[in-house]
Structures are given as C-alpha cells and as structure tokens.
Amino acid sequence: MAKVPSKDQKVDAGAFNELVAHARLQSLRLIDSKFDMKATALEENRDNWAYKVGDALSDWHLDCESLTLRGQYSYWAGCSDGRRRPVSLKATYLATYKLSQGCEEDPAVAYLRRVGRFSCYPYFRALFSILTEQGGLHLPPLPVISEQPRFVR
C-alpha cells in the first residue's frame, strides 16, 4: 500500500471521469473494529449528546497488472457530552475495485477519496446502529455523508 497524498492535489478531470466510468466495486471487507460503551450510558440523559463522525482514506494500492484498486478506510463515530464519550466506534474497511483498463495514481487516489469512501460508509452506519441497539441504546442513525461533485470538471 502507498502513502496517501494531500487532499489538495490537482487531478486531470478527463482521467478521473474515465476511471469513474470503468471502475466496478469488487468487494468490501470489515478488517478491524473497536466498540466502546460505558455502562453509565444506559442511565444518562441523552438530550445533550452530539454525534462526532469522521472518516479517512488511510491506505491504498493500485495494481495495473491485475487491474485492481484498493482503498483502506478508517471510520469513527461517537456520542459526546462535553468532553465525555459514553459511546464510540472505530472501524476499518477494505474496498476493492476492478478496473477495465489501467489508470494513473493521481486519478486513482482522487477516486478513492471522492467516490470510494461512500461504498463502505453505509456498512459502518449499520454497524454503529446494530452495536448500540444490542447495547440497549436506542439512538437515531448516524448522519449521511456527502460530497459534490462526483465527476470533476
């Protein structure tokens, strides 16, 4: 896997859009998770709880010979009440894309950042919901994430 370049790096719009048109999701895998819920969370007033949610492309790999692109995504979410964190979840997913043709590294990383991160997030949202429900907490679902545009102009 390779170092993740800066988010501000410019990418050729034509190469990016071509990759969007021919990349197909091959597999999604949960490869690591850590859930923490304080026992006191069940008895607390949750009116002041706020969601803290984030994600990052933590690693990636482009294999031009086998025409595969992989992105490793770290997601985290928790409920906070001031400085306290009664509930938290961290998870890492590996998304693999099959390419119909080769591509360059810059568009591949841009694709993973702009498009790929959305492939795993619904599974992370579901995992958070299942774990909190099994823990006895009835919480609203995590918010959706969004970013525009899908195609680069």
Rosetta constraint file for C-alpha pairs under 8 A:
AtomPair CA 1 CA 59 HARMONIC 6.01 0.50
AtomPair CA 1 CA 60 HARMONIC 5.12 0.50
AtomPair CA 1 CA 61 HARMONIC 4.63 0.50
AtomPair CA 2 CA 59 HARMONIC 6.27 0.50
AtomPair CA 2 CA 60 HARMONIC 5.63 0.50
AtomPair CA 2 CA 61 HARMONIC 5.95 0.50
AtomPair CA 3 CA 59 HARMONIC 6.52 0.50
AtomPair CA 3 CA 60 HARMONIC 7.40 0.50
AtomPair CA 4 CA 57 HARMONIC 7.34 0.50
AtomPair CA 4 CA 58 HARMONIC 6.93 0.50
AtomPair CA 4 CA 59 HARMONIC 6.15 0.50
AtomPair CA 4 CA 60 HARMONIC 7.01 0.50
AtomPair CA 4 CA 109 HARMONIC 7.53 0.50
AtomPair CA 5 CA 9 HARMONIC 7.26 0.50
AtomPair CA 5 CA 109 HARMONIC 7.77 0.50
AtomPair CA 11 CA 15 HARMONIC 7.88 0.50
AtomPair CA 11 CA 16 HARMONIC 7.09 0.50
AtomPair CA 11 CA 106 HARMONIC 6.06 0.50
AtomPair CA 11 CA 107 HARMONIC 5.95 0.50
AtomPair CA 11 CA 110 HARMONIC 7.21 0.50
AtomPair CA 12 CA 16 HARMONIC 6.24 0.50
AtomPair CA 12 CA 107 HARMONIC 7.03 0.50
AtomPair CA 13 CA 17 HARMONIC 6.07 0.50
AtomPair CA 13 CA 151 HARMONIC 7.77 0.50
AtomPair CA 13 CA 152 HARMONIC 5.14 0.50
AtomPair CA 13 CA 153 HARMONIC 5.81 0.50
AtomPair CA 14 CA 18 HARMONIC 6.11 0.50
AtomPair CA 14 CA 152 HARMONIC 7.94 0.50
AtomPair CA 15 CA 19 HARMONIC 6.30 0.50
AtomPair CA 15 CA 103 HARMONIC 7.64 0.50
AtomPair CA 15 CA 104 HARMONIC 7.96 0.50
AtomPair CA 15 CA 107 HARMONIC 6.21 0.50
AtomPair CA 16 CA 20 HARMONIC 6.31 0.50
AtomPair CA 16 CA 107 HARMONIC 4.84 0.50
AtomPair CA 16 CA 108 HARMONIC 7.45 0.50
AtomPair CA 16 CA 110 HARMONIC 7.38 0.50
AtomPair CA 16 CA 111 HARMONIC 6.87 0.50
AtomPair CA 16 CA 151 HARMONIC 7.44 0.50
AtomPair CA 16 CA 152 HARMONIC 6.89 0.50
AtomPair CA 17 CA 21 HARMONIC 6.26 0.50
AtomPair CA 17 CA 151 HARMONIC 5.75 0.50
AtomPair CA 17 CA 152 HARMONIC 6.63 0.50
AtomPair CA 18 CA 22 HARMONIC 6.50 0.50
AtomPair CA 19 CA 23 HARMONIC 5.78 0.50
AtomPair CA 19 CA 99 HARMONIC 7.87 0.50
AtomPair CA 19 CA 103 HARMONIC 7.15 0.50
AtomPair CA 19 CA 107 HARMONIC 7.25 0.50
AtomPair CA 19 CA 108 HARMONIC 7.40 0.50
AtomPair CA 19 CA 111 HARMONIC 7.47 0.50
AtomPair CA 20 CA 111 HARMONIC 7.07 0.50
AtomPair CA 20 CA 151 HARMONIC 7.55 0.50
AtomPair CA 22 CA 99 HARMONIC 6.08 0.50
AtomPair CA 22 CA 100 HARMONIC 5.83 0.50
AtomPair CA 22 CA 101 HARMONIC 7.52 0.50
AtomPair CA 23 CA 97 HARMONIC 6.08 0.50
AtomPair CA 23 CA 98 HARMONIC 5.79 0.50
AtomPair CA 23 CA 99 HARMONIC 4.72 0.50
AtomPair CA 23 CA 100 HARMONIC 6.78 0.50
AtomPair CA 24 CA 97 HARMONIC 5.31 0.50
AtomPair CA 24 CA 98 HARMONIC 5.22 0.50
AtomPair CA 24 CA 99 HARMONIC 6.46 0.50
AtomPair CA 25 CA 95 HARMONIC 7.45 0.50
AtomPair CA 25 CA 96 HARMONIC 6.18 0.50
AtomPair CA 25 CA 97 HARMONIC 4.43 0.50
AtomPair CA 25 CA 98 HARMONIC 6.29 0.50
AtomPair CA 26 CA 95 HARMONIC 7.66 0.50
AtomPair CA 26 CA 96 HARMONIC 5.41 0.50
AtomPair CA 26 CA 97 HARMONIC 5.02 0.50
AtomPair CA 26 CA 98 HARMONIC 5.83 0.50
AtomPair CA 27 CA 94 HARMONIC 7.97 0.50
AtomPair CA 27 CA 95 HARMONIC 5.81 0.50
AtomPair CA 27 CA 96 HARMONIC 5.21 0.50
AtomPair CA 27 CA 97 HARMONIC 7.10 0.50
AtomPair CA 28 CA 93 HARMONIC 6.83 0.50
AtomPair CA 28 CA 94 HARMONIC 5.71 0.50
AtomPair CA 28 CA 95 HARMONIC 4.58 0.50
AtomPair CA 28 CA 96 HARMONIC 6.52 0.50
AtomPair CA 28 CA 120 HARMONIC 6.95 0.50
AtomPair CA 29 CA 93 HARMONIC 5.42 0.50
AtomPair CA 29 CA 94 HARMONIC 5.10 0.50
AtomPair CA 29 CA 95 HARMONIC 6.54 0.50
AtomPair CA 30 CA 91 HARMONIC 7.34 0.50
AtomPair CA 30 CA 92 HARMONIC 6.05 0.50
AtomPair CA 30 CA 93 HARMONIC 4.47 0.50
AtomPair CA 30 CA 94 HARMONIC 6.49 0.50
AtomPair CA 31 CA 91 HARMONIC 7.66 0.50
AtomPair CA 31 CA 92 HARMONIC 5.65 0.50
AtomPair CA 31 CA 93 HARMONIC 5.55 0.50
AtomPair CA 31 CA 94 HARMONIC 6.77 0.50
AtomPair CA 32 CA 91 HARMONIC 5.43 0.50
AtomPair CA 32 CA 92 HARMONIC 5.03 0.50
AtomPair CA 32 CA 93 HARMONIC 7.17 0.50
AtomPair CA 33 CA 89 HARMONIC 7.20 0.50
AtomPair CA 33 CA 90 HARMONIC 5.48 0.50
AtomPair CA 33 CA 91 HARMONIC 4.05 0.50
AtomPair CA 33 CA 92 HARMONIC 6.32 0.50
AtomPair CA 34 CA 89 HARMONIC 5.63 0.50
AtomPair CA 34 CA 90 HARMONIC 5.21 0.50
AtomPair CA 34 CA 91 HARMONIC 6.40 0.50
AtomPair CA 35 CA 87 HARMONIC 7.73 0.50
AtomPair CA 35 CA 88 HARMONIC 5.85 0.50
AtomPair CA 35 CA 89 HARMONIC 4.43 0.50
AtomPair CA 35 CA 90 HARMONIC 6.57 0.50
AtomPair CA 35 CA 131 HARMONIC 7.66 0.50
AtomPair CA 36 CA 86 HARMONIC 7.79 0.50
AtomPair CA 36 CA 87 HARMONIC 5.69 0.50
AtomPair CA 36 CA 88 HARMONIC 5.22 0.50
AtomPair CA 36 CA 89 HARMONIC 6.35 0.50
AtomPair CA 37 CA 41 HARMONIC 6.96 0.50
AtomPair CA 37 CA 86 HARMONIC 5.70 0.50
AtomPair CA 37 CA 87 HARMONIC 4.47 0.50
AtomPair CA 37 CA 88 HARMONIC 6.54 0.50
AtomPair CA 37 CA 135 HARMONIC 7.68 0.50
AtomPair CA 38 CA 86 HARMONIC 5.19 0.50
AtomPair CA 38 CA 87 HARMONIC 6.54 0.50
AtomPair CA 40 CA 44 HARMONIC 6.38 0.50
AtomPair CA 40 CA 86 HARMONIC 7.58 0.50
AtomPair CA 41 CA 86 HARMONIC 5.60 0.50
AtomPair CA 41 CA 87 HARMONIC 7.43 0.50
AtomPair CA 41 CA 137 HARMONIC 7.99 0.50
AtomPair CA 42 CA 136 HARMONIC 7.02 0.50
AtomPair CA 42 CA 137 HARMONIC 6.53 0.50
AtomPair CA 48 CA 81 HARMONIC 6.03 0.50
AtomPair CA 49 CA 79 HARMONIC 5.79 0.50
AtomPair CA 49 CA 80 HARMONIC 5.32 0.50
AtomPair CA 49 CA 81 HARMONIC 4.92 0.50
AtomPair CA 50 CA 79 HARMONIC 5.43 0.50
AtomPair CA 50 CA 80 HARMONIC 5.33 0.50
AtomPair CA 50 CA 81 HARMONIC 6.60 0.50
AtomPair CA 51 CA 77 HARMONIC 6.91 0.50
AtomPair CA 51 CA 78 HARMONIC 5.72 0.50
AtomPair CA 51 CA 79 HARMONIC 4.74 0.50
AtomPair CA 51 CA 80 HARMONIC 6.44 0.50
AtomPair CA 51 CA 142 HARMONIC 7.49 0.50
AtomPair CA 52 CA 76 HARMONIC 7.92 0.50
AtomPair CA 52 CA 77 HARMONIC 5.44 0.50
AtomPair CA 52 CA 78 HARMONIC 5.32 0.50
AtomPair CA 52 CA 79 HARMONIC 6.24 0.50
AtomPair CA 52 CA 80 HARMONIC 7.07 0.50
AtomPair CA 53 CA 75 HARMONIC 7.62 0.50
AtomPair CA 53 CA 76 HARMONIC 5.69 0.50
AtomPair CA 53 CA 77 HARMONIC 4.29 0.50
AtomPair CA 53 CA 78 HARMONIC 6.64 0.50
AtomPair CA 53 CA 142 HARMONIC 7.92 0.50
AtomPair CA 54 CA 75 HARMONIC 5.78 0.50
AtomPair CA 54 CA 76 HARMONIC 5.37 0.50
AtomPair CA 54 CA 77 HARMONIC 6.49 0.50
AtomPair CA 55 CA 73 HARMONIC 6.93 0.50
AtomPair CA 55 CA 74 HARMONIC 5.47 0.50
AtomPair CA 55 CA 75 HARMONIC 4.27 0.50
AtomPair CA 55 CA 76 HARMONIC 6.29 0.50
AtomPair CA 55 CA 117 HARMONIC 7.99 0.50
AtomPair CA 56 CA 73 HARMONIC 5.70 0.50
AtomPair CA 56 CA 74 HARMONIC 5.29 0.50
AtomPair CA 56 CA 75 HARMONIC 6.61 0.50
AtomPair CA 57 CA 71 HARMONIC 6.80 0.50
AtomPair CA 57 CA 72 HARMONIC 5.94 0.50
AtomPair CA 57 CA 73 HARMONIC 4.64 0.50
AtomPair CA 57 CA 74 HARMONIC 6.43 0.50
AtomPair CA 57 CA 112 HARMONIC 7.45 0.50
AtomPair CA 57 CA 113 HARMONIC 6.51 0.50
AtomPair CA 57 CA 117 HARMONIC 7.36 0.50
AtomPair CA 58 CA 71 HARMONIC 7.74 0.50
AtomPair CA 58 CA 72 HARMONIC 5.59 0.50
AtomPair CA 58 CA 73 HARMONIC 5.52 0.50
AtomPair CA 58 CA 74 HARMONIC 6.20 0.50
AtomPair CA 59 CA 71 HARMONIC 5.98 0.50
AtomPair CA 59 CA 72 HARMONIC 4.99 0.50
AtomPair CA 59 CA 73 HARMONIC 7.20 0.50
AtomPair CA 60 CA 69 HARMONIC 7.55 0.50
AtomPair CA 60 CA 70 HARMONIC 5.44 0.50
AtomPair CA 60 CA 71 HARMONIC 4.36 0.50
AtomPair CA 60 CA 72 HARMONIC 5.92 0.50
AtomPair CA 60 CA 109 HARMONIC 7.52 0.50
AtomPair CA 61 CA 69 HARMONIC 5.84 0.50
AtomPair CA 61 CA 70 HARMONIC 5.14 0.50
AtomPair CA 61 CA 71 HARMONIC 6.61 0.50
AtomPair CA 62 CA 67 HARMONIC 7.69 0.50
AtomPair CA 62 CA 68 HARMONIC 6.08 0.50
AtomPair CA 62 CA 69 HARMONIC 4.57 0.50
AtomPair CA 62 CA 70 HARMONIC 6.46 0.50
AtomPair CA 62 CA 105 HARMONIC 7.05 0.50
AtomPair CA 62 CA 108 HARMONIC 7.38 0.50
AtomPair CA 63 CA 67 HARMONIC 5.63 0.50
AtomPair CA 63 CA 68 HARMONIC 5.28 0.50
AtomPair CA 63 CA 69 HARMONIC 6.31 0.50
AtomPair CA 64 CA 68 HARMONIC 6.77 0.50
AtomPair CA 64 CA 102 HARMONIC 5.43 0.50
AtomPair CA 64 CA 103 HARMONIC 7.20 0.50
AtomPair CA 65 CA 102 HARMONIC 7.99 0.50
AtomPair CA 67 CA 98 HARMONIC 6.02 0.50
AtomPair CA 67 CA 99 HARMONIC 5.01 0.50
AtomPair CA 67 CA 100 HARMONIC 6.83 0.50
AtomPair CA 67 CA 101 HARMONIC 6.58 0.50
AtomPair CA 67 CA 102 HARMONIC 6.13 0.50
AtomPair CA 68 CA 96 HARMONIC 6.77 0.50
AtomPair CA 68 CA 97 HARMONIC 5.60 0.50
AtomPair CA 68 CA 98 HARMONIC 4.80 0.50
AtomPair CA 68 CA 99 HARMONIC 5.78 0.50
AtomPair CA 69 CA 96 HARMONIC 5.73 0.50
AtomPair CA 69 CA 97 HARMONIC 5.04 0.50
AtomPair CA 69 CA 98 HARMONIC 6.56 0.50
AtomPair CA 69 CA 99 HARMONIC 7.28 0.50
AtomPair CA 69 CA 108 HARMONIC 7.39 0.50
AtomPair CA 70 CA 94 HARMONIC 6.88 0.50
AtomPair CA 70 CA 95 HARMONIC 5.60 0.50
AtomPair CA 70 CA 96 HARMONIC 4.41 0.50
AtomPair CA 70 CA 97 HARMONIC 6.21 0.50
AtomPair CA 71 CA 94 HARMONIC 5.81 0.50
AtomPair CA 71 CA 95 HARMONIC 5.34 0.50
AtomPair CA 71 CA 96 HARMONIC 6.62 0.50
AtomPair CA 71 CA 112 HARMONIC 6.26 0.50
AtomPair CA 71 CA 116 HARMONIC 7.39 0.50
AtomPair CA 72 CA 92 HARMONIC 6.84 0.50
AtomPair CA 72 CA 93 HARMONIC 5.71 0.50
AtomPair CA 72 CA 94 HARMONIC 4.54 0.50
AtomPair CA 72 CA 95 HARMONIC 6.45 0.50
AtomPair CA 73 CA 92 HARMONIC 5.47 0.50
AtomPair CA 73 CA 93 HARMONIC 5.24 0.50
AtomPair CA 73 CA 94 HARMONIC 6.41 0.50
AtomPair CA 73 CA 95 HARMONIC 7.91 0.50
AtomPair CA 73 CA 117 HARMONIC 6.85 0.50
AtomPair CA 73 CA 120 HARMONIC 7.81 0.50
AtomPair CA 74 CA 90 HARMONIC 7.26 0.50
AtomPair CA 74 CA 91 HARMONIC 5.87 0.50
AtomPair CA 74 CA 92 HARMONIC 4.51 0.50
AtomPair CA 74 CA 93 HARMONIC 6.67 0.50
AtomPair CA 75 CA 90 HARMONIC 5.76 0.50
AtomPair CA 75 CA 91 HARMONIC 5.38 0.50
AtomPair CA 75 CA 92 HARMONIC 6.28 0.50
AtomPair CA 75 CA 121 HARMONIC 7.80 0.50
AtomPair CA 75 CA 124 HARMONIC 7.30 0.50
AtomPair CA 76 CA 88 HARMONIC 7.41 0.50
AtomPair CA 76 CA 89 HARMONIC 5.61 0.50
AtomPair CA 76 CA 90 HARMONIC 4.37 0.50
AtomPair CA 76 CA 91 HARMONIC 6.46 0.50
AtomPair CA 77 CA 88 HARMONIC 5.69 0.50
AtomPair CA 77 CA 89 HARMONIC 5.34 0.50
AtomPair CA 77 CA 90 HARMONIC 6.62 0.50
AtomPair CA 77 CA 128 HARMONIC 7.88 0.50
AtomPair CA 78 CA 85 HARMONIC 6.71 0.50
AtomPair CA 78 CA 86 HARMONIC 7.73 0.50
AtomPair CA 78 CA 87 HARMONIC 5.24 0.50
AtomPair CA 78 CA 88 HARMONIC 3.96 0.50
AtomPair CA 78 CA 89 HARMONIC 6.13 0.50
AtomPair CA 79 CA 85 HARMONIC 5.80 0.50
AtomPair CA 79 CA 86 HARMONIC 6.28 0.50
AtomPair CA 79 CA 87 HARMONIC 5.28 0.50
AtomPair CA 79 CA 88 HARMONIC 6.50 0.50
AtomPair CA 80 CA 84 HARMONIC 5.59 0.50
AtomPair CA 80 CA 85 HARMONIC 4.53 0.50
AtomPair CA 80 CA 86 HARMONIC 6.51 0.50
AtomPair CA 80 CA 87 HARMONIC 7.44 0.50
AtomPair CA 81 CA 85 HARMONIC 6.50 0.50
AtomPair CA 81 CA 86 HARMONIC 7.77 0.50
AtomPair CA 89 CA 128 HARMONIC 6.83 0.50
AtomPair CA 91 CA 124 HARMONIC 7.27 0.50
AtomPair CA 93 CA 120 HARMONIC 6.62 0.50
AtomPair CA 95 CA 116 HARMONIC 7.41 0.50
AtomPair CA 95 CA 119 HARMONIC 7.57 0.50
AtomPair CA 95 CA 120 HARMONIC 7.20 0.50
AtomPair CA 103 CA 107 HARMONIC 7.33 0.50
AtomPair CA 103 CA 108 HARMONIC 6.97 0.50
AtomPair CA 104 CA 108 HARMONIC 6.38 0.50
AtomPair CA 105 CA 109 HARMONIC 6.18 0.50
AtomPair CA 106 CA 110 HARMONIC 6.23 0.50
AtomPair CA 107 CA 111 HARMONIC 5.97 0.50
AtomPair CA 108 CA 112 HARMONIC 6.31 0.50
AtomPair CA 109 CA 113 HARMONIC 6.19 0.50
AtomPair CA 110 CA 114 HARMONIC 5.96 0.50
AtomPair CA 111 CA 115 HARMONIC 5.36 0.50
AtomPair CA 111 CA 116 HARMONIC 6.30 0.50
AtomPair CA 112 CA 116 HARMONIC 4.27 0.50
AtomPair CA 112 CA 117 HARMONIC 6.26 0.50
AtomPair CA 113 CA 117 HARMONIC 5.96 0.50
AtomPair CA 114 CA 118 HARMONIC 7.90 0.50
AtomPair CA 114 CA 147 HARMONIC 7.15 0.50
AtomPair CA 114 CA 150 HARMONIC 6.81 0.50
AtomPair CA 115 CA 119 HARMONIC 7.38 0.50
AtomPair CA 115 CA 150 HARMONIC 6.80 0.50
AtomPair CA 116 CA 120 HARMONIC 7.53 0.50
AtomPair CA 117 CA 121 HARMONIC 6.60 0.50
AtomPair CA 118 CA 122 HARMONIC 7.35 0.50
AtomPair CA 118 CA 145 HARMONIC 7.63 0.50
AtomPair CA 120 CA 124 HARMONIC 6.48 0.50
AtomPair CA 121 CA 125 HARMONIC 6.13 0.50
AtomPair CA 122 CA 126 HARMONIC 6.18 0.50
AtomPair CA 123 CA 127 HARMONIC 6.08 0.50
AtomPair CA 124 CA 128 HARMONIC 6.19 0.50
AtomPair CA 125 CA 129 HARMONIC 6.23 0.50
AtomPair CA 125 CA 141 HARMONIC 7.03 0.50
AtomPair CA 125 CA 142 HARMONIC 5.94 0.50
AtomPair CA 126 CA 130 HARMONIC 6.07 0.50
AtomPair CA 127 CA 131 HARMONIC 6.08 0.50
AtomPair CA 128 CA 132 HARMONIC 6.10 0.50
AtomPair CA 128 CA 142 HARMONIC 7.80 0.50
AtomPair CA 129 CA 133 HARMONIC 6.01 0.50
AtomPair CA 129 CA 139 HARMONIC 7.56 0.50
AtomPair CA 129 CA 141 HARMONIC 6.33 0.50
AtomPair CA 129 CA 142 HARMONIC 7.84 0.50
AtomPair CA 130 CA 134 HARMONIC 6.04 0.50
AtomPair CA 131 CA 135 HARMONIC 6.09 0.50
AtomPair CA 132 CA 136 HARMONIC 6.40 0.50
AtomPair CA 132 CA 137 HARMONIC 5.25 0.50
AtomPair CA 132 CA 138 HARMONIC 7.03 0.50
AtomPair CA 132 CA 139 HARMONIC 7.31 0.50
AtomPair CA 133 CA 137 HARMONIC 5.17 0.50
AtomPair CA 133 CA 138 HARMONIC 5.77 0.50
AtomPair CA 133 CA 139 HARMONIC 7.60 0.50
